Amino acid sequence: MAKLARSVFVGGFPWEEPQDQVTATVSAEVCRGFLTLPYNESSVYCDECKDPLPLVARWTDSNRQSWNKYELPQGDFDQSSSRVYYSLESAADQIESEIPLGSGISRSLLDELLDSSEEIPESLKSFSRMRDQIDTHIEFVNDLYDQIRSKRFFWEGNCGGLAIRSVYRVTSRWVKSGDRDNARLALIVKLAREISRVLGHVCDNPRVVLRRSREFQKISKIQEIDPSCLRWLARQPGRDVYERAGSRQELLGVIRKEDTDTLENRMVKDLLHRVRVECANYISIHRDFLNHDRVRTVASFRRQVIHWERNSDVNRAKRLVGSVQPNYVLLHEPKYRKLWDAYQLLLSQQKQKDDIWKWRGRTFSESCEFGILYLFRKFARRSTFAKSDVIIQMEAVSGKFVSPQTQLGSARTKALRSNVNLSYCTGVQANRCPYIRRELYPLAADFFLVAQTGSSFERLVPVWCLIQTKKGMLDESLKLLERKLSRIPNSESIRPLILAYDSPGVEREFFFGQGRVVKVEFPMMESIQKLESIICRSLGIA
Amino acid sequence: MMQKVPKSHQFVGISANGPWMHTAQQHGSGKDSRPVATRVGGAHSFPNAVLLYRFPGEPFRLDMGEEPHPRGSGLSWPPEAIADPNNGTGRLPLGLIIENIESGNLVHWHQDEKYSYRSSEALAGAIAQLSASEGFDDEVVFVIPNNWGEVLQQEIIDAFRTYNLKCKLLWRPIAAALEWFGHFSQDLVGLVGQPHETVGKLLSLYIGYDHLEITELELVVCESARGEVCIVPGRARPTKHERIPSIGFRQVIKYLSCEGEPMRGEYAADTDRFGRVWNRLWCTQAISALQLKPLENEVFSGPASIEFERSICQMEQLNPNELRLRLRQFKSRLQTNYKGVIVSGALANAVFDERYRVWEWIVDSLEVTSVMMLAEGHNSDHGLLARGACRFAQRLDAKMPTYLDTLPRLEMVISEGGEPKWIDLLDPEQKWVDGGRLWKRPERIQNLSIAACSVDLKLAVAHEEFDSMREVVTGLPTTSETAEKVSLSVEIFPAQGKARIELHPDRAEFFNDERVFVDWRRMNEFITDDGKRATKQAYLDGLDRIFPQLLPRVSSATKSLAAKYAMNNLMETMRNGSAPKSVNQALGNARGLLREKDQKMYPQDATAFDSEGKCVGRFSLDDFMEVAWPYYEKHNPTEFVRALAYTHVDHQAYHEHILSQIKSHYVMDDFVVAAGKCFRDAEHVAVFVQALFAVHSTSRLTQTWWKATSEMLRFRGNATKLVSSEDCLKLMQLAGEVFKRERKRGSGKELFRLVCLVIVYTLRRRAYDDSFLAPESELAIWIKGEFRKARADAKSGKLRLIGGSVDLSGQLQLIIDYVDRKGKGQLLIEG
């Protein structure tokens, strides 16, 4: 397969297009990276992730050239880059290009660093808050996936790896998830309750094996020798055994020692490490509620784990390398089996978090979508909207749990003089939605909110979500967005909205006062009131 | 919400007739307990619907309540909401489900991919969801239209089974009637009679948006197991006239499509009219507010309007004037005064022409009256049918009589004495069977045979629901090296799907203690070799036969006319005691007329009297013989025996007289001819055959003997009953020799044809002895060889076959086929 290196267009913000000539060449220029390529049906792959890059927009420009826009994952360090693989004319000609990724830190490193320091370093504070936001979202969606509560008017169920939940339930649940007084029953809480005794028992009495080794021993203490010992003895000078034993009167003999370096203990050691990090993570999220039962359980569990790590013989086992093929003990010894199951769960959760971390921009956007769904439901208590299905995937794909197959009905609410129909459309569905103007397709908004009164089209709110924004970068790019929006006919009905996570000083109005940059904080429920009034104003339903 | 009560005391009825489903529950059987019906989704619910699934594993879902799910709502966003007549919709409204099940059951929805869905499963899935949420643990009773046959019943029962729902079906008019009984129970106390006596009639009117169902039910006195006498409704088998298209959907669609104000801006263009009307019809409560306006509708009728209406609901609909006309036509089938009238259906209480309710208008059109009239929505709450279904469940549980039903007609082909024929498996002539309870065929169908080494059993069945016949293949658990005799037992729950037919082998261990039932799922339409559907008769004709069907003589109307005149003259002559000479003259005259064949009816053998002694029109041979036989005994006119022979008369004294002559040493031809035409008893035929052998031992058999023999064999089904197989073989041998002689002479004239008939009809002995003339036996091989030679001779011109327009060579091949036990079709050789 021919591989040609090509330079491609990478935008640092969702709305950037090739003709804008603002190609990002280094990580510092990428807030949320997007790759724009001429239209092609084949998938685009990147070294950083196993799934194809998610397609976020498709449009045809004024020169009748069709384009695809794909979102890029965040990098793991400051000057991250990756290779992307794609085809242009035919699928057989695969092209690869080196592209910059947004700067960042890998999830495992972040967890290690945050766990190892008592005080969160300044440089990691923003990442720590991002981690809290993302983990909260993951826990929320996992809870939603695991619990089926079908009601008479709102059917729910799981089918073929997809969970169908009504908007009614999703939003009801989402409101409660923001209530941090009720610390989440996360996996680590369950583990703290279920495995702490078993783990303690194993750490106190780890399974050992008797290992033969050759060591110098006093002649009188030697109980066993083997051919190697004999060969060694034969090579020593002297006429008899005592002369050959030398001045220390020691000979090489076989000795049997108890050893904890077994596969199962290596697994336990690794489990201890991962549990400790996960505990720290949970406590960090709920640091304001340290007196909560669950938080205290986890904190106590962490202390125990640290104690076991320091004092248990398990610590003498070597580090676990690569993936583990469980042995007989792990599968059939009751205590180890329980720990093995816990280890698998933890591993899978951490893998999920690692994967999602790369796509934190998209996950944050999904989190914002739930917030908006909650507001829509609040605006219109009875409507097809509440009955709509939210389709949740078992595992996040490119940072999103909500399947692109989700289709939400409209919400009807009352405005000043008339009824208003509110519609919601995700960015990828924009092409199919009759209310979204085609000029908005290239801007790759995360989602759109539409308000209609009677037969007339009233307001259109494209929403972008940015999790890692720097003020200076955003200032520059906003001007570009304003120019683009100004070129759209009847742009007075467009009310752009940018939700920026935890970015101080970004809040402002733009686009002649029609647009807003809103800072969203963790937990999101705390920002929702502010968001509600802005959305109401944007949609004209105040 | 209903309180949960102990399992055995909860009765549930469900009715899905019309836009809303109703459920009724009754707790316990006490005197104070009554069924309470609720509309699914509440009183302000939009029309209920089933949401078709989008994802693998997603179930069918019931949509109800005040706000609909977006799927298939007709709006233009999101994509799953779009309703498009070409691509279907994701919403299957309950109001269309029954019609969909009746017309092929499949619905399609093309969103990203095209999927097909079975409406019955969609309905069952929705009820399963409802049952789970409402806690219906027990068997539910589901109301079905009165015209649903076994196939549709089975379809819905199978769909319910898919969802592990225990369900019984109940006819719609019966559900209505049971509620009527419940409502007027006090007024019916004085109504008594003898068990199974009809004490009056109840008229059930179902007025739905889809159609009207007008059913007369008999009020029958019934005795319960505990000896209590009560009155129950009796349901006759439905006729096609009982169902009339309604005006409901047409009215609603027209009303909605003419709505001036476009809906809330979702519709930018007129092309969205379908979506808009669909949304208003199925996702809002617009249908509840409908007022029917007859005059306005006539104005808006037109092809475009009908086309649009059909795109939304494909069922036939009428305009009010058309309906009124149909109702007036129907009036003649009804009586004017009924013991009771019960009106059910979602459209029944809708406002009509601002003055009436629809049911009033319809009752007025039918000109029926009753003092005990109950109308749903008027003097009975909505959910009447569901309540009736609930009452049925309660009565069934209490082992009380529920209703009386009639069974459908289901026939099967069996071979009786080698003759295939259709028999009724059920008992459609039986006046009443207990509704909801098992009916068993009194006796098994015996003497069926499974061929050696068969892996399955094929049954040919004809059902009144199908125009053509069907074949059911039932797999057998074991095979046998020899033929196995089996019998069939038949049982059916009226209105609960197909009959259950079990195979019982005579050798008990044949099925290894397994129970084998006819598998109706493996029933297919029977298609003949030329790719056509088969009627019952065509199927019989297509079967391999081991002997030919009888070839009786038929009566010709034209010949009868003249013959009757002559016979009446003859009778008068004899009654007057005229001289034998003049009687003989009259007899000669009559004989000429009686023996004349009607050439217009060729190749049928038609004379004035048929082979059973009957003629077209009014003439009694018995009356004739009352005059003629005494005269014959007194005067003995010579022409009498011969002339009477052509009437094929069945007169004992006449037969005895012929028999006595046949037994004698010398037999006149007249008596031989008379024996051939008139003998009916198997005993007489056996005597005749012995006489034939006696004659053959002394002289050559004349053509008259062969003709008489052939006539007896082809006219009388029991002719070979008392002739032993050895004698039959001897007869065939003799006939075969004559055949060979004639063939060698190159003469294919009457004698040749007569011995052909004797050979082939002697095969009817197989009815009594299945092993008679095995195809591989020496005689059979010889006979077949002679027939093949005759065909070859005829082809080469050595043998001149005279058979009129009949292909005699082909008929010879047919005889060979019959000898080989695989004959098909009627022989057309003229005797």
Interface residues (C-beta under 8 A of the other chain):
Chain A: S150 K151 R152 F153 W155 G157 N158 C159 G160 L162 I164 R382 S383 T384 F385 A386 K387 S388 D389 I391 Q405 Q407 L408 G409 S410 N419 N421 S423 C425 Q429 R432 C433 P434 Y435 Q452 T453 G454 S455 S456 F457
Chain B: G41 R54 F55 P56 G57 E58 P59 R61 D63 M64 G65 E66 E67 P68 H69 P70 S73 L75 S76 W77 P78 P79 E80 A81 Q129 A132 S133 P262 R264 G265 E266 Y267 A268 C283
